[in-house]
Amino acid sequence: MRDIKKLTEFTKNKEHKDREMSLFKNLKKEVEVNANGTREYVIKKGINKGKIAK
């Protein structure tokens, strides 16, 4: 009895995680490379704040 309960619980959790991951993959948007003429990233925090990472 205990084995069946654990197996059904595992499959239920696995299906839930798979459904969640598929939704996450579909909602993720692609980043535009070189959008608006920018190629570098400006560092916003830390010692190198304001520097451009190439």
Residue frames as a rotation matrix with the C-alpha (Angstrom) as fourth column:
MET 1
0.568 0.823 0.000 0.00
0.823 -0.568 0.000 0.00
0.000 0.000 -1.000 0.00
ARG 2
0.486 -0.433 -0.759 2.73
0.181 -0.800 0.572 2.44
-0.855 -0.416 -0.310 0.94
ASP 3
-0.578 -0.754 0.311 4.62
0.433 0.039 0.900 1.84
-0.691 0.655 0.304 -2.31
ILE 4
-0.167 0.605 0.778 1.59
0.967 -0.052 0.248 2.63
0.190 0.794 -0.577 -4.45
LYS 5
0.775 0.473 -0.419 0.94
0.578 -0.798 0.171 5.83
-0.253 -0.374 -0.892 -2.51
LYS 6
0.090 -0.843 -0.531 4.54
0.097 -0.523 0.847 7.00
-0.991 -0.128 0.035 -2.99
LEU 7
-0.664 -0.340 0.666 4.49
0.637 0.211 0.742 6.14
-0.393 0.916 0.077 -6.70
THR 8
0.224 0.826 0.518 1.24
0.945 -0.313 0.090 8.01
0.237 0.469 -0.851 -7.34
GLU 9
0.750 -0.019 -0.661 2.53
0.331 -0.855 0.400 10.99
-0.573 -0.519 -0.635 -5.36
PHE 10
-0.308 -0.947 -0.091 5.75
0.248 -0.172 0.953 10.97
-0.918 0.271 0.288 -7.39
THR 11
-0.513 0.155 0.844 3.92
0.858 0.114 0.501 10.85
-0.019 0.981 -0.191 -10.74
LYS 12
0.615 0.789 -0.003 1.60
0.788 -0.614 0.055 13.65
0.041 -0.036 -0.998 -9.65
ASN 13
0.508 -0.513 -0.692 4.54
0.125 -0.751 0.648 15.85
-0.852 -0.415 -0.318 -8.64
LYS 14
-0.541 -0.752 0.375 6.43
0.443 0.124 0.888 15.00
-0.715 0.647 0.266 -11.85
GLU 15
-0.103 0.602 0.792 3.45
0.979 -0.078 0.187 15.94
0.175 0.794 -0.582 -14.03
HIS 16
0.818 0.411 -0.402 3.04
0.516 -0.834 0.197 19.20
-0.254 -0.368 -0.894 -12.12
LYS 17
0.102 -0.880 -0.464 6.73
0.082 -0.458 0.885 20.11
-0.991 -0.128 0.026 -12.58
ASP 18
-0.601 -0.305 0.739 6.63
0.700 0.244 0.671 19.21
-0.384 0.921 0.067 -16.28
ARG 19
0.339 0.825 0.452 3.53
0.921 -0.388 0.018 21.37
0.190 0.411 -0.892 -16.81
GLU 20
0.767 -0.099 -0.634 5.14
0.265 -0.851 0.454 24.26
-0.585 -0.516 -0.626 -14.93
MET 21
-0.273 -0.959 -0.078 8.37
0.206 -0.138 0.969 24.02
-0.940 0.248 0.235 -16.96
SER 22
-0.407 0.169 0.897 6.51
0.911 0.140 0.387 23.91
-0.060 0.976 -0.211 -20.27
LEU 23
0.732 0.681 0.039 4.59
0.680 -0.733 0.024 27.07
0.045 0.009 -0.999 -19.33
PHE 24
0.499 -0.630 -0.595 7.83
0.097 -0.642 0.761 28.76
-0.861 -0.438 -0.259 -18.29
LYS 25
-0.505 -0.722 0.474 9.51
0.534 0.170 0.828 27.85
-0.678 0.671 0.300 -21.58
ASN 26
-0.071 0.569 0.820 6.62
0.979 -0.115 0.165 29.23
0.189 0.815 -0.549 -23.62
LEU 27
0.853 0.494 -0.169 6.41
0.521 -0.824 0.223 32.52
-0.029 -0.278 -0.960 -21.71
LYS 28
0.136 -0.891 -0.433 10.14
0.457 -0.331 0.826 33.30
-0.879 -0.310 0.362 -21.81
LYS 29
0.974 0.212 -0.084 10.96
0.043 -0.533 -0.845 36.01
-0.224 0.819 -0.528 -24.34
GLU 30
0.344 -0.879 0.331 14.09
0.937 0.298 -0.183 36.16
0.062 0.373 0.926 -26.43
VAL 31
0.295 -0.363 -0.884 16.51
0.295 -0.846 0.445 39.02
-0.909 -0.392 -0.142 -25.87
GLU 32
0.962 0.033 0.272 17.12
0.269 -0.298 -0.916 41.27
0.051 0.954 -0.295 -28.85
VAL 33
0.116 -0.989 -0.096 20.81
0.838 0.045 0.543 41.41
-0.533 -0.143 0.834 -29.67
ASN 34
-0.818 -0.551 0.165 22.12
0.564 -0.715 0.413 44.87
-0.110 0.431 0.896 -30.63
ALA 35
0.220 0.958 0.182 18.72
0.950 -0.253 0.185 46.44
0.223 0.132 -0.966 -29.95
ASN 36
0.960 0.264 -0.095 18.67
0.276 -0.948 0.156 50.23
-0.049 -0.176 -0.983 -30.13
GLY 37
0.617 -0.764 0.189 22.34
-0.212 -0.393 -0.895 50.33
0.758 0.512 -0.405 -31.16
THR 38
0.364 -0.500 0.785 23.71
-0.926 -0.103 0.364 48.90
-0.101 -0.860 -0.501 -27.90
ARG 39
0.382 -0.307 -0.872 26.15
-0.242 0.877 -0.415 46.01
0.892 0.369 0.260 -27.78
GLU 40
-0.671 -0.720 -0.176 27.60
0.045 0.198 -0.979 46.38
0.740 -0.665 -0.100 -24.30
TYR 41
0.427 0.753 -0.500 26.15
0.601 0.177 0.780 46.02
0.676 -0.634 -0.377 -20.81
VAL 42
-0.151 -0.424 0.893 26.58
-0.410 -0.795 -0.447 48.80
0.900 -0.433 -0.054 -18.24
ILE 43
-0.431 -0.083 -0.898 27.35
0.663 0.646 -0.378 47.44
0.612 -0.759 -0.223 -14.75
LYS 44
0.242 0.714 0.657 24.89
0.009 -0.678 0.735 48.89
0.970 -0.172 -0.171 -12.23
LYS 45
0.951 0.103 0.293 26.26
-0.289 -0.051 0.956 47.78
0.113 -0.993 -0.019 -8.82
GLY 46
0.719 -0.689 -0.085 29.61
0.663 0.646 0.378 47.17
-0.206 -0.328 0.922 -7.16
ILE 47
0.065 -0.821 -0.568 33.09
0.321 -0.521 0.791 48.57
-0.945 -0.234 0.230 -7.58
ASN 48
-0.825 -0.415 0.382 32.85
0.449 -0.072 0.891 48.61
-0.343 0.907 0.246 -11.36
LYS 49
0.170 0.975 -0.144 29.59
0.689 -0.222 -0.690 50.59
-0.705 0.018 -0.709 -11.38
GLY 50
0.603 0.181 -0.777 29.16
-0.288 -0.859 -0.424 52.56
-0.744 0.479 -0.466 -14.58
LYS 51
-0.517 -0.832 -0.201 31.75
-0.559 0.150 0.815 50.59
-0.648 0.534 -0.543 -16.55
ILE 52
0.439 0.633 -0.638 30.84
-0.895 0.243 -0.375 48.88
-0.082 0.735 0.673 -19.78
ALA 53
-0.138 -0.400 0.906 31.20
-0.244 0.900 0.360 45.09
-0.960 -0.171 -0.222 -19.98
LYS 54
-0.103 0.031 -0.994 31.97
-0.985 -0.145 0.098 44.01
-0.141 0.989 0.045 -23.53
